[in-house]
Amino acid sequence: MGDGGTRLPWLVIRQDEGGHRYRVGRYATRAEAERVAGRLDGDGDQQLYVVEKMDVTTG
């Protein structure tokens, strides 16, 4: 997995106006990921931040 075995299944994804998606970060809990996405989404830019669960069986 590359992160020392720690499971970080929750992703914050940024989607821009053109539909391009970029992973912003990985988090242990959904609540933590949602807090980060909420802070980023509230900064007034035109990006959309979403929380998704990664498929940990392929990670």
N, C-alpha and C positions, 0 to 999 in steps of 0.2 A: 504494500500500500504506500510505502514511502514516507509515512508519518510516524514511524516508530510503533506501529500496531494500534495506535489510538483511533477509535472509530469516530469519524466526523461526517455523518451522513447527510446533514442539512446544509444546503447550498443557498447562497444569495447570488442571484443572477441579475445582471443589468442588461436591459434591452433598450437599444437606441431607436431613434425615429426610423431608421432604415431596416429595422427588424433584426439587426445583428445582436447576438447574445454573447455575454462575457461573464465568466465566473468571477465574482468579487471575493468570495471567501467560503470557507467550510466551517461548520459549527457542530458541536456535540448535541445541542438541543434545538428543537424548533423555536422555542421561546427566545433563545439567544439570537438565532438567525433573524427572527421577526423584529427584534429590537434594532439590530443593525440595519435591516432593510428600511425600517421606519425612519431612522435617523437620516439615512441617505436619501430616501424619497422626499423628505421634508426640506431639502436644501434649495428647492426652487428650480432645479435644472429640468431638462426635457426628457430625462431617462426614466424608465420604469424599472423598479426593483421588485423582484419576486423571490419567494422562498420555495424551494423544491427539495424533495428527498431523493438522494442519490441511491441507485441500486447498489447496495453494499456487497452483493454476491459477485459483482464483476470488478469491484475496486481493488 
